Amino acid sequence: MTINFDDDLNRQLQDPTFQQLWLRETIIEYIEDGDYREFFRALEQVIKARTTVSEFAGKIGMNRVQLVDILHGRTKKPSFVTIGRILSGLGYSLDVKSA
């Protein structure tokens, strides 16, 4: 039996603890390498594990097309406010800790 990576990831993303750890790791990578595409791909995967992108966009008061453009890397360097808005919509907040 072959396990498809995306199917396995989707299964794991049903666990809220895994979602949080997954996003945390991708944020750390984003900070280290400056490439936000993987972070926003992870956000999209978490959103889709919970709901549809359209429903989530409505929940956070954002246009669906604008959100999809962000998630697919078609928006250059989304603002910190936008990142916070998406994370907040998922029930997360940003935290600053000593390194």
N, C-alpha and C positions, 0 to 999 in steps of 0.2 A: 504494500500500500504506500503510495506516494503522498507526502504532505505538502500542500501548496503553502508557500510562505505567507501570502496575503490572507489566505483562509485561517492559518494558524494565528497570525497577528490579530485578525478581527476577533477571533475567539478569545484571545488573551485580553483584548481591549474591552471586553465585557466586564472585566474586574476593575472597579474604581481605583484600587491601589496601584494596579499595573498602569492604568492611564496616567496617574499622577507621576509615577516613576519614569514612564516613557517620555512625558513632556519635560520633566526636569532634566533628563539626560540630553534631550535635543536642544534645550535652552543652553545648557553648558557648552555643547558643541557649537552652537550659534555664536556664543560669546567668544569662544576660542578661535574659530576660523572665519567668522564674519559672513558665512554663507547661510542666509536665512531660509533657503528653499527647503531643506530637510526639516527644519523646525515647523514651517508652515504646512508641510506635507503631514507631519505628525499631528498637528492641530486638526487638519482635515480628517484624518483617520479617527481621531477621538470624537470629533463632531458626528461623523457618520456612524460611529458605534452607538451613539446616543439618540440621534434624530436625523433629519435630512438637513442639508446645507440651507435650503430655503427656509425651513422652520427656524433654524438657528439664527439666520440672518434677521428674520423678523423679530426674534426674541431680543436681539441686541440692538435693534433699530438701524440696521445697516441694509443697504441694497444688496440683493443676492448676487448680482453681477459683480459688484465691487468686492464682495467677500470672496467670490470664486477667483477673481483676478489676483487677490492677495494670496490666497491659498495655493494658486498655481504659479506663483512667482512672476506674474505679469505686472505687478506693481513694485517699482524699485523701492527698496528699504521702507516698508510701512512705518508710520510714526509710532513712537512709544505709547502714545495715547491709544492708538488702534490695537496694538498688541495687548495692552491692559484691558481694553474693552472686550476683546475676544476671550482672554483668560478669565475675566470676571464673569462673562456669560457662561463659561464652563464651570464656574464655582471656585475658581482659583484666584489667588492674589500673588503679587510679586513680593519678595522678601529680600532684604539686604542683610548679609551675614559677613562676619570677618572671615577672611580667607585662611 
